[in-house]
Amino acid sequence: MSPLADAPLSAPRTLDVVVVGAGVSGLYSVFRAKKRGWSVRAFEAGQSVGGAWYWNRYPGCRVDIEGFEFSYSFSDELQQHWTWSERYPGQPEVERYLNHVCERFDLRPHISFGTRIEAVHFDEADRTWVVRTDRGESVRARTVILCTGIYSVANRPHFEGLDQFEGRKLYSSNWPKEPVDFAGQRVGLIGTGASGVQLTPILAQQAQHLSVFQRTAVYTVPLRNRPADEQRTREIKADYTVTREAQRQSPTGFTHLHSHPAPPVTQSALALSDEERRRVYEDRWNSGGLCFYYTFTDLLTDPDANRTLEEFFKEKIRARVSNPRIAELLTPRAEPVLTKRLAGDTGYCETMERPNVELVDLKAEPIRHFTPKGLVVGDREVPLDTIVFATGFDFGTGAFSRMDIRGRGGRRLADDWTQGVRTFLGMMTHGYPNLFWVAGPSCPFYNPMLNAQYQVAQVERFLDGREDPDGLVEPTEKAVAEWTSLHNSIADATLFMKGDNYFVGANVKGKNREIPMFLGGFPMYSEHCDAAARDRSCFVTKEHERESAAAEGRAG
Ligand SMILES: Cc1cc2nc3c(=O)[nH]c(=O)nc-3n(C[C@H](O)[C@H](O)[C@H](O)COP(=O)(O)OP(=O)(O)OC[C@H]3O[C@@H](n4cnc5c(N)ncnc54)[C@H](O)[C@@H]3O)c2cc1C
């Protein structure tokens, strides 16, 4: 048991590090702080570890990156010990894995569960952070690492009359721990993003009747999940470095192990003849999963390249669904392919043709309001016993905007970001010294396991590089401006900005239209991190600090 485990939260002692969140990123942050001999405490709103894999326990929830890739690489003993039972592990198995990591490295004693952080304020006089919990307790820390997730705050749109609905209400992002029985029930599902796509076939099998209320169609690809192949497991474990190296070369940190080892992606979709390109797409389709993100260099930047995949997907929908009306409804209309997150499916399209399933087109029959017995769409009432919401997330910035984060001089992050997210390397910003975040706003579009390891290593590197070990790490205003401009110019050059997807905040009323995610690829991202560590002119020096204190004094 750590000596800190039973220390009162309001202990006068200043901790080296406070971590917020105990998902993939928070666990690794605690692991490293502990390894470094730093005093650390993590706070987690949930009752246990896992983050997204703790909260989203709805039936059908599973990763759509292969288990071998969706796992930490920092410990070969861990890699060798853990064996995934399926190609794409389900939520219970991912949750078990993260619990295993927590026990194996003895992290639990450092985490306070069921505790939400409400405020994070910089105390300029003391040069420490004061972190306040929802229990009214406070701790001080020299460094704070926010690991609060980019998919951790549910988007819950307002529905008229919902409070009068007498049936059961379920949320995919906060699913009950005990099994839910749908037998004999008339179930409605609102939301057809990745979670809705996973839920649909299972609800259809279990319920008497399922109504899927669709506002926007989504491209789905067959996941082709299956029990893990023992031979392949042996091969990967025999030399895991091959898999990890292929991931490292990939812009997104996953290759989908489509072939092992996966060759790097170097070609434009337009460089091939129609026939050759089709062979590549068919091959990917038959392999299963999200490997389309790892196919050609320009699918997300060149509309003509993107259209080649769009045509292929549209053809596949028509081939999978015999009813032309349903096929038409399942075909996305406006979004460039891949800009709305591709969803890995297990019989989603086919399920829509089951006799006990109705796909309701909300464009033709908009939702009006709930009644005590069901949901009125268009001019009819759909009777329901249970309504399931899979309405997505306040992506990227949701968790930050729900905390009161204040930096130097009491400035508020919420005010500093009214015109948009402004960061340096998607992990810190000017005015908030020694406040870092991992997998938070403007983090790289990258495998979350590897991202946690990489970004935490950068936090250590920047802290270790200080001239004075008690000094603070804070990017200059100029460094933030330059990084933000690079970040946004890359985002603007992609097709993401052409669509109305959750990446650009289109699902949340009143949100800035921006992509809080770095899309330049991991190799470019790591070059910038290396440059920052080498040339520390991007960080505020003691000299800067004195000058700005003097300027503030003059202004005051
Ligand atoms: C349904 C679903 C499926 C997904 N599937 C995939 C997939 O297939 N592949 C993939 O790469 N990624 C997937 N993701 C993304 C997922 O977010 C990552 O896989 C990964 O779990 C992120 O880990 P994290 O630690 O950064 O954040 P999270 O797992 O979101 O953890 C953040 C934690 O911080 C806590 N927290 C937030 N604010 C506070 C606060 N103020 N005080 C205290 N605690 C707080 C939350 O309770 C949460 O437990 C999926 C996400 C969801 C929701």
The ligand as a Gaussian input file, in Angstrom:
#p B3LYP/6-31G(d) Opt

LIG

0 1
 C      -17.812000       3.430000     -27.122000
 C      -16.397000       3.763000     -27.438000
 C      -15.668000       2.937000     -28.277000
 C      -14.352000       3.247000     -28.584000
 N      -13.675000       2.430000     -29.438000
 C      -12.400000       2.719000     -29.750000
 C      -11.665000       1.889000     -30.628000
 O      -12.152000       0.904000     -31.142000
 N      -10.392000       2.238000     -30.916000
 C       -9.815000       3.353000     -30.376000
 O       -8.661000       3.640000     -30.659000
 N      -10.488000       4.135000     -29.532000
 C      -11.753000       3.858000     -29.211000
 N      -12.449000       4.686000     -28.367000
 C      -11.798000       5.910000     -27.855000
 C      -11.405000       5.764000     -26.391000
 O      -11.663000       7.007000     -25.884000
 C       -9.967000       5.321000     -26.253000
 O       -9.910000       3.984000     -26.676000
 C       -9.367000       5.350000     -24.861000
 O      -10.152000       4.590000     -23.999000
 C       -9.133000       6.757000     -24.331000
 O       -8.546000       6.675000     -23.055000
 P       -8.330000       7.966000     -22.159000
 O       -7.736000       7.507000     -20.887000
 O       -7.562000       8.972000     -22.926000
 O       -9.774000       8.582000     -21.932000
 P      -11.053000       7.901000     -21.284000
 O      -11.036000       6.449000     -21.460000
 O      -12.226000       8.650000     -21.809000
 O      -10.891000       8.199000     -19.733000
 C      -11.093000       9.467000     -19.194000
 C      -11.550000       9.303000     -17.765000
 O      -11.524000      10.588000     -17.134000
 C      -12.601000      10.668000     -16.249000
 N      -12.900000      12.082000     -16.047000
 C      -13.241000      13.019000     -16.971000
 N      -13.401000      14.219000     -16.383000
 C      -13.153000      14.031000     -15.072000
 C      -13.156000      14.891000     -13.944000
 N      -13.436000      16.198000     -14.062000
 N      -12.864000      14.381000     -12.730000
 C      -12.569000      13.051000     -12.581000
 N      -12.558000      12.183000     -13.617000
 C      -12.841000      12.675000     -14.850000
 C      -13.725000       9.928000     -16.938000
 O      -14.662000       9.452000     -15.989000
 C      -12.980000       8.803000     -17.633000
 O      -13.013000       7.629000     -16.871000
 C      -13.754000       4.407000     -28.034000
 C      -14.492000       5.243000     -27.188000
 C      -15.786000       4.925000     -26.890000
 C      -16.551000       5.847000     -25.988000

